[in-house]
Structures are given as C-alpha cells and as structure tokens.
Amino acid sequence: YTITHPTISFYNFKGGVGKTSMCYQISTHLAMMGYNVLAVDTDPQGHLSTSFGFNNSDSYFTLYDAIEDQIAIQDVIKPIFSGLDCLPSNLSLTRIEMALNMMPRREERVKIVLEPVREKYDFIIFDTNPTISNLNRNVITCSDLISVVCETQPYSLNGLKLLLEDIRKFYKFMKIEPSELLIIPNKYEDRMSSSAEAMTALREFYADLMKPDFAVRKSEEINTSAKMAIPLAFFSKVNSNALEDIIELLHHILKLTTHKKDVKH
C-alpha cells in the first residue's frame, strides 16, 4: 500500500542544526510542485511562522488554542500562497505543556485536532522545538517520516545516538509501529576535516537511515532565503549548490513517503 497524506517532521533535541530552514524549503517547494501542503509550527519561538510572514508579537491562534480551547482547526490554519497553508506559532504555545499534562491520550492530541483536515493536504510538515517535550511526543506519534537534521560536526553525533534511542523507547512505550527515519546531514563543508570525519562516522553507524552519498552543503543562501521569506527557487543563482541539495532532498523525501510498502501477512 502507499502512505496516503504523509506527515513529515523535522526533528532534533539540539537547536541551531537547521530544522526550520529545511522545513521552510521542503514545504514551500512541495507546494510549488503542485502539492497541497500544511506547515505546522510547533516551536514557541515561531521562526518558521516568521519566515511565512507572521509577526510573533501579533495575536493569532496557535496549536495551543486548538488543543486547550478547542478552537476549530480550520480557524487556526492560515493561507500563505496557493497550495501552502500554515498553522503558526508564537510564545503563547509555551503554555501547551501544562495543558497536555492534564489531558487523556496526551501524546495524541495533535493527531486528534488535525484529523478533520488530514484529507485536505497531500503533506503535513512539522517544524519542532529542540526539546524532549509532550508536544514533540505528539509530533512523533503522528509522523510517517521523522527527518533528523544533524550538523556534520563530531559533537553532533553524541546527541544523535541519544535522540534515536529516545525515539525507539517512546515507540515501544506507546506500542506503535515505528515511523520511517531519515538522517539529513547538514552544513557540510568540503574543506573541513571535521565535516569529513562526521560524515564517515554517520555512514558507519547510520548508513541505513541516510540517502547514500548525500549531505546538504553549508550555504548562506539557505539562511537568507528563510530570512527574506522567499523560497530558494525564486532567488538562488544558476548552478546553486543550495538549490541542487534541496531538490535532491525533496525527491528523496517524496520517494520515502509515496513508495509502496510491503503488506505483512
């Protein structure tokens, strides 16, 4: 069978690895390819929302309102451009942890509130906050593909081992089928020996979770794109490494989420 309406999350406990940039590029470019996409910002800092043109100091509904105050999800989602909608975030989302703690099925509240719109979108894509939180547990519970963005630095590998162990333990605890995992090496620098060492170690331990011979190269264009709120395809130079990497990643994600799975008898 094929995964219908797949849900993808960009995830890591560590901040600054490039989750939001990846999420922004993948969601905008999928929409430009003709897919219907919902980008969900679950980080109270709201960087993804800012890239989509929201002003964090403005008052607007977030996941907190949908979950705690039962505001209809359709009233929380905002259109960005044709084919792309956003469920934005701001600092009000910091209150969601306490609210989730008091709820039954607390790891499934996001899945429940998104259910009415699930069929409307070809892809639902989450940007997560860099913590082990109830909200991130919710995102893991409803993700078909967890994309772990990892810097190509030796110290990033220690955190990666802990992160993957934590995800596996959580699936066991929840007694749910594990999602597909993809490790995305990011900020790779050809001339840096530390980048090469990190890639060697990643391939040694996690080759089965990576796209072969692929890393997203370090690029100012990716950062500038999110800051300017303009997808890479609209302003990158001809022969842009950044755009080449994002398109390659995009095709790999499409392959992972729209492939036929073997049905176990």
Phi, psi and chi 1 to 4 in degrees:
 res  aa     phi    psi   chi1   chi2   chi3   chi4
   1 TYR       -  162.1   64.8   96.6      -      -
   2 THR  -104.7  154.1   49.5      -      -      -
   3 ILE   -74.4  123.8  -58.2  169.7      -      -
   4 THR   -98.2  140.1   51.6      -      -      -
   5 HIS    49.9   59.4  -50.1  -80.8      -      -
   6 PRO   -65.0  150.2   18.1  -26.4      -      -
   7 THR  -113.0  129.0  -59.4      -      -      -
   8 ILE  -122.8  136.0  -58.7  164.4      -      -
   9 SER  -122.4  146.4   52.7      -      -      -
  10 PHE  -105.5  121.3  -72.4   86.9      -      -
  11 TYR  -139.9  142.8 -170.4   68.8      -      -
  12 ASN  -176.6  143.0 -159.9  -34.2      -      -
  13 PHE   -66.1  -26.4  -57.3  156.7      -      -
  14 LYS   -88.5  138.7 -167.7  174.4  173.8  -56.0
  15 GLY   -84.7  161.4      -      -      -      -
  16 GLY    76.9   12.3      -      -      -      -
  17 VAL   -88.0  -13.3  -64.9      -      -      -
  18 GLY   107.6   18.8      -      -      -      -
  19 LYS   -58.2  -49.6  -67.1 -172.4  -62.4  -71.4
  20 THR   -64.9  -42.3  -56.9      -      -      -
  21 SER   -59.7  -44.6  -58.7      -      -      -
  22 MET   -62.9  -45.0  -70.5  -64.5  125.0      -
  23 CYS   -61.3  -43.1 -174.4      -      -      -
  24 TYR   -62.3  -48.1  175.8   75.2      -      -
  25 GLN   -65.5  -46.4  -61.8  -56.8  -20.3      -
  26 ILE   -66.6  -43.7  -64.2  -60.7      -      -
  27 SER   -67.6  -42.2   53.0      -      -      -
  28 THR   -69.1  -40.8   51.8      -      -      -
  29 HIS   -72.8  -33.9  -71.9   83.5      -      -
  30 LEU   -60.9  -42.9  -85.7  172.3      -      -
  31 ALA   -64.2  -38.6      -      -      -      -
  32 MET   -68.8  -22.2  -69.6 -168.4  -64.3      -
  33 MET   -79.6   -5.3  -73.6  171.1   75.1      -
  34 GLY   107.4    1.0      -      -      -      -
  35 TYR   -82.9  153.7  -68.4  103.3      -      -
  36 ASN   -89.4  119.7  -94.9  -23.4      -      -
  37 VAL  -124.7  137.3  179.3      -      -      -
  38 LEU  -114.7  120.0  172.1   63.6      -      -
  39 ALA   -98.7  126.2      -      -      -      -
  40 VAL  -112.9  121.6 -177.6      -      -      -
  41 ASP   -94.7  113.4 -166.4  -12.2      -      -
  42 THR  -111.6   19.4   66.2      -      -      -
  43 ASP  -106.0  120.0 -173.3  -13.2      -      -
  44 PRO   -56.1  -22.3  -23.9   32.9      -      -
  45 GLN   -70.9  -20.4  -68.7 -178.8   69.2      -
  46 GLY    64.1   31.7      -      -      -      -
  47 HIS   -65.4  -37.1  -68.0  156.8      -      -
  48 LEU   -64.7  -43.1 -178.3   67.9      -      -
  49 SER   -59.9  -40.4  -55.8      -      -      -
  50 THR   -61.1  -41.7  -52.9      -      -      -
  51 SER   -62.6  -26.7  -67.3      -      -      -
  52 PHE   -90.7    8.1  -73.5  135.2      -      -
  53 GLY    95.6    6.7      -      -      -      -
  54 PHE   -81.2  146.3  -68.7   88.0      -      -
  55 ASN  -100.5  114.9 -177.3  -22.5      -      -
  56 ASN   -57.9  -23.1  -76.3   17.2      -      -
  57 SER   -84.5   -9.2   55.1      -      -      -
  58 ASP   -74.0  161.2  -72.7   -8.6      -      -
  59 SER   -96.9  119.7  176.8      -      -      -
  60 TYR  -151.7  160.2   46.1   79.4      -      -
  61 PHE   -70.7  148.3  -67.3  135.7      -      -
  62 THR  -130.0 -174.7   68.4      -      -      -
  63 LEU   -56.7  -31.7 -100.8  178.1      -      -
  64 TYR   -56.6  -45.4  173.8   80.3      -      -
  65 ASP   -66.2  -37.2  -57.4  -74.4      -      -
  66 ALA   -68.1  -39.2      -      -      -      -
  67 ILE   -84.8  -48.0  -70.7  171.2      -      -
  68 GLU   -82.4  -44.6  172.5   69.4   -7.4      -
  69 ASP   -99.6    2.0  -60.7  -29.2      -      -
  70 GLN    54.6   37.5  -61.9 -176.2  -18.9      -
  71 ILE   -68.3  134.8  -58.8  -70.9      -      -
  72 ALA   -56.5  133.7      -      -      -      -
  73 ILE   -57.5  -33.3 -165.6   71.2      -      -
  74 GLN   -62.7  -25.5  -66.3   85.8  -16.8      -
  75 ASP   -86.5  -11.2  -64.9  -28.3      -      -
  76 VAL   -93.7  -32.6 -176.7      -      -      -
  77 ILE   -74.8  136.0  -68.2  168.5      -      -
  78 LYS  -121.1  141.2  -58.3  -70.5  179.3 -156.6
  79 PRO   -75.4  141.9   25.4  -29.5      -      -
  80 ILE  -106.8  -60.1  -54.6  -60.3      -      -
  81 PHE  -150.8  174.1   59.4   72.9      -      -
  82 SER   -54.8  120.3  178.7      -      -      -
  83 GLY    95.5   -9.3      -      -      -      -
  84 LEU  -131.3  123.2  179.1   66.9      -      -
  85 ASP  -119.6  160.9  -69.0  -12.6      -      -
  86 CYS  -133.9  137.8  177.0      -      -      -
  87 LEU  -102.3  100.7 -158.0  166.0      -      -
  88 PRO   -79.2  173.7   29.5  -32.3      -      -
  89 SER  -137.2  157.9  170.6      -      -      -
  90 ASN  -155.9 -171.1   56.9   27.1      -      -
  91 LEU   -62.0  -19.4  -76.9  171.0      -      -
  92 SER   -61.2  -21.1   73.1      -      -      -
  93 LEU   -69.3  -16.5 -162.4   61.6      -      -
  94 THR   -61.2  -23.2   49.3      -      -      -
  95 ARG   -77.1   -8.4  -62.1  174.8  -66.5  170.2
  96 ILE   -70.0  -27.5 -157.6  166.1      -      -
  97 GLU   -61.5  -46.1  -74.1  -57.3  -56.5      -
  98 MET   -64.5  -41.4 -159.4  176.0  -73.6      -
  99 ALA   -62.0  -44.9      -      -      -      -
 100 LEU   -64.5  -36.7  -73.4  168.9      -      -
 101 ASN   -57.4  -30.7  -97.6  -27.1      -      -
 102 MET   -88.7   -2.8  -45.2  -66.5  -74.4      -
 103 MET  -101.2  148.1  -68.4 -179.8  175.3      -
 104 PRO   -69.9  155.0   23.2  -29.8      -      -
 105 ARG    47.6   48.3  -63.3  173.4   66.4 -169.6
 106 ARG   -64.5  -21.9   66.1 -179.5  178.4 -169.2
 107 GLU   -83.0   -3.2  -63.2   91.2   -5.3      -
 108 GLU  -120.4    9.9  -61.6  172.4   75.6      -
 109 ARG   -66.2  -37.9  -57.9  -38.1  -63.1 -175.9
 110 VAL   -65.9  -43.8  169.8      -      -      -
 111 LYS   -57.1  -43.3 -166.5  175.0 -171.4  173.4
 112 ILE   -66.1  -45.8  -68.9  164.0      -      -
 113 VAL   -70.7  -26.5  -61.4      -      -      -
 114 LEU   -84.4  -13.2  -73.6  174.4      -      -
 115 GLU   -52.1  -42.8 -158.6   51.7   50.7      -
 116 PRO   -62.5  -22.6  -19.5   30.1      -      -
 117 VAL  -110.4    0.1  -63.8      -      -      -
 118 ARG   -54.2  -43.5 -171.9   87.3 -168.3 -118.8
 119 GLU   -70.3  -20.9  -64.3  -70.8  -51.2      -
 120 LYS   -72.5  -26.7 -177.1 -175.4  170.6 -173.9
 121 TYR  -111.1  140.7  -63.6  102.5      -      -
 122 ASP   -73.0  -34.3  -61.3  -49.6      -      -
 123 PHE  -139.5  138.5  -70.1   91.4      -      -
 124 ILE  -115.3  126.1  -65.2  177.7      -      -
 125 ILE  -124.8  126.2  -57.1 -176.3      -      -
 126 PHE  -104.9  135.2  -71.0   92.2      -      -
 127 ASP  -101.2  130.5 -173.7   27.1      -      -
 128 THR  -108.7  165.9   58.3      -      -      -
 129 ASN   -92.0  151.7   56.1   71.6      -      -
 130 PRO   -80.7   63.3   26.5  -28.5      -      -
 131 THR  -145.9  169.0   55.2      -      -      -
 132 ILE   -95.3  102.9  -58.4  177.1      -      -
 133 SER  -133.5  165.3   61.3      -      -      -
 134 ASN   -60.1  -37.1  -79.3  -37.0      -      -
 135 LEU   -65.3  -42.8 -174.0   49.5      -      -
 136 ASN   -66.1  -33.8  -82.4  -12.0      -      -
 137 ARG   -59.1  -40.9  -65.0  -70.5 -168.8 -131.2
 138 ASN   -60.7  -44.1  -89.6  -94.9      -      -
 139 VAL   -64.2  -43.7  172.9      -      -      -
 140 ILE   -60.6  -41.8  -71.3  172.2      -      -
 141 THR   -59.8  -34.9  -57.9      -      -      -
 142 CYS  -107.0   16.4   66.2      -      -      -
 143 SER   -94.0  133.4  -67.9      -      -      -
 144 ASP   -84.6  -30.2  -62.8  -57.9      -      -
 145 LEU  -136.1  124.4  173.5   67.4      -      -
 146 ILE  -104.2  113.8  -61.0  173.1      -      -
 147 SER   -96.1  108.8  -59.0      -      -      -
 148 VAL   -91.8  109.7  179.1      -      -      -
 149 VAL   -85.1  126.4 -177.3      -      -      -
 150 CYS  -132.4  128.2  171.6      -      -      -
 151 GLU   -69.7  145.2  -78.9 -178.0  -62.5      -
 152 THR   -85.8   67.4   46.2      -      -      -
 153 GLN  -131.8  140.7  -69.2  -66.4  -24.3      -
 154 PRO   -52.6  -41.5  -27.5   34.7      -      -
 155 TYR   -67.0  -20.0   59.3   77.5      -      -
 156 SER   -69.4  -23.1  -61.2      -      -      -
 157 LEU   -71.2  -31.8  -58.4  178.0      -      -
 158 ASN   -61.7  -46.5  -56.9  -24.6      -      -
 159 GLY   -64.1  -33.4      -      -      -      -
 160 LEU   -64.5  -42.0 -172.2   58.8      -      -
 161 LYS   -60.8  -46.4 -174.4  169.9 -177.2 -104.2
 162 LEU   -61.7  -42.7  -70.2  170.7      -      -
 163 LEU   -62.0  -46.2 -179.3  141.1      -      -
 164 LEU   -67.6  -37.1  -65.3  173.7      -      -
 165 GLU   -62.9  -43.1  -84.3  171.1   13.3      -
 166 ASP   -62.8  -43.5  179.8   74.6      -      -
 167 ILE   -61.7  -44.9  -69.8  174.2      -      -
 168 ARG   -63.8  -42.0  -73.4 -176.3 -177.2  122.9
 169 LYS   -62.5  -39.9  -82.5 -177.5 -171.0  162.0
 170 PHE   -63.9  -43.8  176.8   67.2      -      -
 171 TYR   -61.2  -39.6  -79.1  127.8      -      -
 172 LYS   -64.1  -45.2 -157.6  169.6  173.1 -176.6
 173 PHE   -61.2  -41.6  167.6   74.6      -      -
 174 MET   -80.1  -12.0  -71.2  -67.0  -71.6      -
 175 LYS    55.9   43.9  -62.8 -176.5  171.6   67.3
 176 ILE  -119.9  154.4   53.5  178.1      -      -
 177 GLU   -63.1  127.6 -168.4   70.1   26.6      -
 178 PRO   -62.1  145.3  -20.2   31.7      -      -
 179 SER   -76.9  167.6  -56.4      -      -      -
 180 GLU   -70.8  140.4 -173.0  117.4   34.5      -
 181 LEU  -115.6  139.2  -80.9  164.7      -      -
 182 LEU  -132.7  123.9  170.6   65.2      -      -
 183 ILE   -94.3  126.2  -67.8  172.9      -      -
 184 ILE  -110.6  101.8  -56.3  171.0      -      -
 185 PRO   -66.6  131.7  -14.1   29.3      -      -
 186 ASN  -127.8  158.8 -167.5   26.1      -      -
 187 LYS    60.6   38.8  -57.1 -177.0 -175.6  177.6
 188 TYR   -74.6  133.3  177.3   74.8      -      -
 189 GLU  -121.8  117.1  -67.8 -178.6   86.7      -
 190 ASP   -51.3  -41.5 -101.4  -20.3      -      -
 191 ARG   -91.4    1.5  -66.1 -179.9 -174.6  152.3
 192 MET   -97.9  122.1  -63.3  -70.6  -75.8      -
 193 SER   -64.0  -30.5   59.2      -      -      -
 194 SER   -64.4  -36.6   55.8      -      -      -
 195 SER   -64.7  -44.3  -96.5      -      -      -
 196 ALA   -64.3  -41.6      -      -      -      -
 197 GLU   -62.9  -43.5  -77.3  162.6   28.4      -
 198 ALA   -63.7  -42.4      -      -      -      -
 199 MET   -63.3  -40.4  -76.4  -57.9  -69.3      -
 200 THR   -60.8  -45.3  -57.3      -      -      -
 201 ALA   -66.4  -41.5      -      -      -      -
 202 LEU   -59.7  -45.8  -79.6  168.8      -      -
 203 ARG   -64.6  -35.7  -75.5 -166.6 -165.1  105.5
 204 GLU   -65.4  -42.0 -173.8 -178.6  -20.8      -
 205 PHE   -97.6  -28.6  -64.4  110.3      -      -
 206 TYR  -129.6   24.6  -52.8  112.8      -      -
 207 ALA   -52.9  -36.0      -      -      -      -
 208 ASP   -70.1  -13.8   56.9  -34.7      -      -
 209 LEU  -105.9    7.3  -57.5  178.0      -      -
 210 MET  -121.3  155.7  -66.9  161.7   61.4      -
 211 LYS   -75.8  127.0  175.4  172.8  167.1   42.8
 212 PRO   -57.6  138.7  -22.3   32.1      -      -
 213 ASP    51.3   45.4  -56.5  -44.1      -      -
 214 PHE  -139.3  136.4  174.8   77.4      -      -
 215 ALA  -149.4  150.7      -      -      -      -
 216 VAL   -83.5  119.4  177.5      -      -      -
 217 ARG   -74.2  149.1  -72.4  164.4  -77.5 -171.9
 218 LYS   -61.8  132.3 -169.9  170.1 -173.5  179.2
 219 SER  -156.1  132.1  157.1      -      -      -
 220 GLU   -68.0  -27.9 -101.8  -37.1  -65.5      -
 221 GLU   -58.8  -38.3  -79.4 -174.0  -58.8      -
 222 ILE   -64.9  -42.6  -71.6  176.2      -      -
 223 ASN   -66.9  -45.2  -60.9  -24.7      -      -
 224 THR   -61.2  -40.9  -50.3      -      -      -
 225 SER   -56.3  -48.9  167.4      -      -      -
 226 ALA   -67.1  -39.8      -      -      -      -
 227 LYS   -64.6  -38.6  -80.2  178.6 -164.6  150.1
 228 MET   -82.8   -8.3  -71.5  168.5   59.2      -
 229 ALA    59.6   39.8      -      -      -      -
 230 ILE  -129.7  120.8  -57.8  172.1      -      -
 231 PRO   -56.3  147.2  -22.5   31.8      -      -
 232 LEU   -48.0  -42.9  -99.0  176.9      -      -
 233 ALA   -58.2  -22.6      -      -      -      -
 234 PHE   -86.2  -18.4  -76.7  127.4      -      -
 235 PHE  -138.1   -3.8   84.0   90.6      -      -
 236 SER   -70.4  155.5   61.7      -      -      -
 237 LYS   -72.6  163.8  -58.8  176.5 -174.0   78.6
 238 VAL   -61.2  143.9 -178.7      -      -      -
 239 ASN    60.6   32.8  -57.8  -30.2      -      -
 240 SER   -71.7  125.1  155.4      -      -      -
 241 ASN   -60.4  -41.3  -75.1  -13.5      -      -
 242 ALA   -60.0  -49.2      -      -      -      -
 243 LEU   -65.9  -39.7 -174.7   58.6      -      -
 244 GLU   -58.9  -44.4 -171.9 -178.5  -56.4      -
 245 ASP   -66.9  -42.5  -68.5  -13.1      -      -
 246 ILE   -64.9  -41.2  -69.1  -61.4      -      -
 247 ILE   -65.7  -40.0  -71.8  170.6      -      -
 248 GLU   -64.1  -42.6 -161.1  171.5  -29.1      -
 249 LEU   -64.0  -42.4  176.6   60.1      -      -
 250 LEU   -57.7  -46.6 -168.8   60.8      -      -
 251 HIS   -65.2  -36.3  -76.9  -68.7      -      -
 252 HIS   -67.7  -42.0 -171.7   62.0      -      -
 253 ILE   -63.1  -41.1  -73.8  171.6      -      -
 254 LEU   -61.2  -41.5  -80.2  169.2      -      -
 255 LYS   -63.3  -42.9 -173.9  178.4  159.9 -168.3
 256 LEU   -69.2  -31.7  -70.8  176.6      -      -
 257 THR  -100.2   -8.9   52.2      -      -      -
 258 THR  -122.3   10.8   55.4      -      -      -
 259 HIS   -77.1  162.7   68.0  -59.0      -      -
 260 LYS   -83.5  131.4  -76.4 -170.6  164.6   50.4
 261 LYS   -96.5  151.4  -74.5 -165.6  163.9 -172.9
 262 ASP   -74.4  133.6  -65.8  -31.5      -      -
 263 VAL   -86.8  125.4  179.7      -      -      -
 264 LYS   -83.7  130.2  -70.0  173.6 -173.3  155.1
 265 HIS   -92.0      -  -65.2  -69.9      -      -
